[in-house]
Amino acid sequence: MAQRRLSEVAQKVGVSEATVSRVLNGKPGVSEATRQAVLTALDVLGYERPTQLRGERARLVGLVLPELQNPIFPALADVVGSALAQQGFTPVLCTCTGGVSEPDYVELLLAQQVSGVVFAGGSHAEADAPHEHHYQLVRRKLPVVLVNASIDLDYPVVSCDDAVAVEQAFGHLVALGHQQIGMVLGPRDHIPSQRKLVAFRACAKRIGLTVDEHTIGHTMFSVEGGQAVGTRLVQNGITGLICASDPLALGVIRAVRRLGMRTPEDVSVIGYDDSTLMTCTDPPLTTVRQPIEAMGRAAVELLANQIAGIEVSIEELLFEPELVVRASAAPARTRRPTPA
């Protein structure tokens, strides 16, 4: 069994059996990169480490999320957690609420000698956020995968195609006769929102729609943020609104009602994510579905390959969204701007 272990690990890492033996016996003369690769290969192949080496790297994987109030994040955690368990890893869920930040979690995860980390919807997607903790992971060569568009980091990225999502939603509103179309986006430095805005400008140009503060708004990703921006845009005469998340869309619907109007009779609203319970809203929300199952499993596969020492591409994987038509968008009615 010992000889078989040496042979399989050596083949996995691409080194000699003598090198593997040196690592397992704690002998010098092996680079740190090779030593870590051998230890990771032991984990991946299902062999127990020698007693003196067992504390060095647990089969733990961090999953770092910004919050759990947006239903899309629990859905992603479920997919990623299940896929990690199938690969023999134990997920460690980290949510950046209650005063614990991403850098704090990174320190905790490194202290636990995790095998890798998946980041979703966090500071990697915010251009103005601090990123030193990401660069620290790059320097340590720890396996990492990012879910959704990112700043320029040397990590694999799995994203939903933001441009296609906007084109689908915009095209649906145009087909319903809307000419006064607006968009509710996340913060200005949020990279997926920036991509959505570029796509929105391109779509607006085709129908001669001006894109300015009267047709778009940036806010935090929350129902309250959607309500605040939605109120202003509806008062500007917008009849169809595309939102960068489902909670934003629910906030817009609330704003429409507070203004004494109805969705979709007066204002059509389209969300983004197709998160849990969007069929149960009033009205059921038309939204653009992110393929969370496929994205989550792709992220885990990329991470597992890195942990196994297999080279992976850092080119972004773009997944196709799907417009889910329900009842919150309807043919446009002509109306005048609502007084402020």
C-alpha positions in Angstrom: 0.0 0.0 0.0 2.9 2.4 0.9 4.5 1.8 -2.5 1.2 2.3 -4.3 0.7 5.6 -2.4 4.2 6.8 -3.4 3.6 5.9 -7.0 0.2 7.5 -7.3 1.2 10.7 -5.6 4.4 11.0 -7.6 2.4 10.5 -10.9 -0.2 13.1 -9.8 2.4 15.8 -9.0 4.9 14.9 -11.7 7.9 14.3 -9.4 9.9 11.2 -8.4 8.9 8.7 -5.8 12.0 9.7 -3.9 10.8 13.3 -3.7 7.5 12.2 -2.4 9.2 10.0 0.2 11.3 13.0 1.4 8.1 15.1 1.9 6.3 12.3 3.8 9.3 11.8 6.0 9.9 15.5 6.6 13.3 15.5 5.1 15.0 18.7 3.6 15.9 19.2 0.0 12.4 19.8 -1.4 11.0 23.2 -2.4 8.0 24.5 -0.6 5.9 24.5 -3.7 6.6 20.8 -4.3 6.0 19.9 -0.7 2.6 21.6 -0.8 1.7 19.9 -4.1 2.6 16.5 -2.6 0.5 17.2 0.5 -2.5 18.4 -1.6 -2.2 15.3 -3.8 -2.4 13.1 -0.8 -5.6 14.8 0.2 -7.1 14.6 -3.3 -6.3 10.9 -3.7 -7.8 10.1 -0.3 -4.6 9.1 1.6 -4.1 10.1 5.2 -1.1 12.3 5.8 1.6 11.2 8.1 0.8 12.1 11.7 3.4 14.9 11.8 1.9 16.5 8.7 -1.8 16.2 9.3 -2.3 19.7 10.8 -0.8 21.5 7.8 -3.7 21.6 5.4 -7.2 20.5 6.2 -9.7 19.5 3.5 -11.6 22.7 4.2 -12.8 25.2 1.6 -14.0 28.7 2.5 -17.1 30.1 0.8 -17.2 33.9 1.4 -20.5 35.7 0.7 -21.4 39.3 1.3 -24.7 38.4 3.0 -27.6 36.0 3.1 -30.6 38.4 2.9 -30.6 38.2 -0.9 -32.0 34.8 -1.6 -29.5 34.2 -4.5 -26.6 33.8 -2.0 -28.2 31.0 0.1 -29.0 29.3 -3.2 -25.4 29.5 -4.4 -24.2 28.3 -1.0 -26.4 25.2 -1.3 -25.0 24.4 -4.7 -21.4 25.0 -3.9 -21.6 23.3 -0.5 -23.1 20.1 -2.0 -20.6 20.1 -4.9 -17.7 20.5 -2.4 -19.0 17.6 -0.2 -19.1 15.4 -3.3 -15.5 16.2 -3.9 -14.6 15.3 -0.3 -14.2 18.8 1.0 -15.9 20.5 4.0 -17.3 24.0 3.2 -16.8 26.8 5.7 -19.5 29.5 5.2 -18.3 33.0 5.8 -20.9 35.9 5.5 -19.6 39.5 5.8 -22.2 40.8 8.2 -22.1 41.7 11.9 -18.8 43.5 11.6 -16.7 40.7 10.2 -15.1 41.7 6.9 -13.6 39.8 4.0 -10.0 40.4 5.1 -11.0 39.2 8.6 -12.4 36.0 7.1 -9.3 35.5 5.0 -7.1 35.6 8.0 -9.3 33.1 9.8 -9.4 30.8 6.8 -5.6 30.9 6.4 -5.2 30.1 10.1 -7.4 27.0 9.5 -5.1 26.0 6.6 -8.0 25.8 4.1 -7.4 24.1 0.8 -9.0 26.9 -1.2 -11.6 29.7 -1.2 -14.6 30.6 -3.3 -15.6 34.3 -3.2 -19.1 35.3 -4.5 -20.5 38.8 -4.9 -17.9 40.3 -2.6 -15.2 43.0 -2.7 -13.6 41.4 -5.8 -16.5 42.9 -7.7 -16.0 46.4 -6.2 -13.4 48.5 -7.9 -13.0 50.9 -4.9 -12.9 48.3 -2.1 -9.7 47.2 -0.4 -8.1 44.2 -2.2 -4.9 43.5 -0.3 -6.3 40.3 1.1 -6.9 39.1 -2.4 -3.3 39.9 -3.4 -2.1 38.1 -0.3 -3.9 35.0 -1.5 -2.3 35.4 -5.0 1.1 35.6 -3.4 0.5 32.5 -1.4 -0.7 30.7 -4.5 -3.8 29.4 -2.6 -6.5 28.0 -4.9 -9.3 30.6 -5.4 -12.3 31.0 -7.6 -14.4 34.1 -8.0 -18.1 34.0 -8.8 -19.3 37.1 -10.8 -17.3 39.8 -12.6 -14.1 40.9 -10.9 -11.3 43.4 -10.8 -8.1 42.2 -12.5 -7.0 39.3 -10.3 -5.1 36.2 -11.3 -8.0 33.9 -10.4 -10.5 31.9 -12.4 -13.8 33.7 -12.7 -17.3 32.3 -13.2 -19.9 34.8 -14.2 -23.4 35.2 -15.7 -23.2 37.3 -18.9 -24.4 40.7 -17.7 -24.7 42.1 -21.3 -26.9 39.3 -22.5 -29.1 39.7 -19.4 -29.7 43.4 -20.1 -30.3 42.7 -23.8 -33.0 40.1 -22.9 -34.8 42.4 -20.5 -34.5 45.5 -22.7 -35.7 43.5 -25.7 -38.7 42.2 -23.8 -39.8 45.7 -22.8 -39.4 47.1 -26.3 -41.5 44.2 -27.6 -44.2 45.3 -25.1 -44.1 48.8 -26.6 -42.1 50.6 -24.0 -40.0 53.5 -25.1 -39.3 55.1 -21.7 -37.1 52.5 -20.2 -34.9 52.9 -17.1 -32.5 50.8 -15.1 -31.8 50.5 -11.3 -28.1 49.5 -10.8 -25.9 48.7 -7.8 -23.1 51.0 -6.6 -21.1 52.8 -9.3 -17.9 50.8 -8.6 -19.7 47.5 -8.8 -18.3 45.8 -11.9 -21.3 43.7 -12.9 -23.4 46.9 -12.7 -20.9 48.7 -14.8 -21.2 45.9 -17.4 -25.0 46.1 -17.3 -24.8 49.9 -17.8 -22.6 49.5 -20.9 -25.1 47.0 -22.3 -28.1 49.3 -21.4 -26.5 52.3 -23.2 -26.0 50.1 -26.3 -29.7 49.0 -26.2 -30.9 52.5 -25.5 -29.0 53.9 -28.4 -30.8 51.6 -30.8 -34.2 53.2 -29.9 -32.9 56.7 -29.4 -33.3 56.8 -25.6 -31.1 59.2 -23.7 -29.2 57.6 -20.8 -28.8 60.0 -17.9 -30.0 60.6 -14.4 -33.5 60.6 -15.6 -33.3 57.0 -16.8 -30.8 55.3 -14.6 -29.9 55.2 -10.9 -27.2 53.6 -8.7 -28.0 52.4 -5.2 -27.2 49.7 -2.6 -28.5 46.2 -3.3 -31.6 46.2 -1.1 -35.4 46.6 -1.3 -35.0 50.1 0.2 -32.4 51.1 -2.4 -34.8 49.9 -5.2 -37.6 51.9 -3.7 -35.6 55.1 -3.4 -34.3 55.0 -7.0 -37.5 53.6 -8.4 -39.5 56.5 -6.9 -37.4 59.0 -8.7 -37.3 57.2 -12.1 -41.1 56.6 -12.1 -41.7 60.2 -11.3 -39.5 61.0 -14.4 -42.1 59.2 -16.6 -40.3 55.8 -16.9 -42.8 53.0 -17.9 -40.4 50.0 -17.8 -37.6 49.4 -15.3 -34.8 46.8 -15.4 -33.3 46.1 -12.1 -29.8 44.6 -11.3 -31.3 42.3 -8.6 -34.6 40.8 -7.5 -34.6 42.8 -4.2 -34.1 46.0 -6.1 -37.1 45.0 -8.3 -39.3 44.4 -5.3 -38.3 47.8 -4.0 -39.3 49.4 -7.3 -42.7 47.6 -7.1 -43.2 49.0 -3.6 -42.3 52.5 -5.0 -44.9 52.2 -7.7 -47.6 51.3 -5.2 -46.6 54.2 -2.9 -47.0 56.6 -5.8 -50.6 55.3 -6.3 -49.9 53.3 -9.4 -49.8 49.6 -10.3 -47.4 47.0 -11.6 -47.5 46.1 -14.5 -50.5 48.2 -15.6 -48.6 51.5 -15.1 -45.0 50.5 -14.7 -43.4 47.2 -15.8 -40.6 45.8 -13.7 -38.0 43.2 -14.5 -35.6 41.8 -11.9 -32.3 39.8 -12.1 -31.4 36.5 -10.5 -34.7 34.6 -10.4 -34.1 34.0 -6.7 -36.4 31.9 -4.4 -40.0 32.9 -4.0 -40.1 35.3 -7.0 -43.1 33.2 -8.2 -44.9 34.2 -5.0 -44.6 38.0 -5.2 -47.5 40.2 -6.2 -47.3 40.3 -9.1 -45.0 37.3 -9.8 -41.7 38.8 -10.9 -40.5 38.7 -14.5 -36.8 38.3 -14.1 -33.5 37.2 -15.7 -32.4 33.9 -14.3 -28.7 33.3 -13.4 -27.8 29.6 -14.0 -26.7 29.2 -10.3 -26.5 25.4 -10.4 -24.2 25.3 -13.4 -22.1 28.3 -12.2 -21.7 26.9 -8.7 -20.6 23.5 -9.9 -18.2 25.0 -12.4 -16.6 27.1 -9.6 -16.1 23.9 -7.5 -14.6 22.0 -10.4 -12.1 24.8 -11.1 -11.2 25.0 -7.4 -10.8 21.2 -7.1 -8.5 21.1 -10.2 -6.3 23.8 -8.7 -6.1 22.0 -5.4 -5.1 18.8 -7.3 -2.3 20.8 -9.0 -4.0 20.9 -12.4 -3.5 24.1 -14.3 -6.7 26.0 -15.0 -7.4 29.0 -17.2 -8.0 32.3 -15.6 -10.1 33.5 -18.5 -13.6 34.3 -17.4 -16.3 31.7 -17.9 -19.5 33.4 -19.0 -22.8 31.6 -18.5 -25.9 32.4 -20.5 -28.9 33.9 -18.5 -32.5 33.2 -19.3 -35.4 35.6 -19.3 -38.3 34.2 -17.2 -41.5 35.9 -18.2 -44.1 36.2 -15.4 -46.6 38.9 -14.6 -44.7 42.1 -13.7 -44.2 43.3 -17.2 -47.1 44.2 -19.6 -47.7 46.4 -22.7 -46.9 50.0 -22.2 -49.4 52.7 -21.5 -48.8 56.3 -22.3 -48.6 58.5 -19.2 -47.1 61.8 -18.1 -44.3 62.1 -15.5 -45.6 62.0 -11.9 -45.1 65.2 -9.9 -42.4 65.0 -7.3 
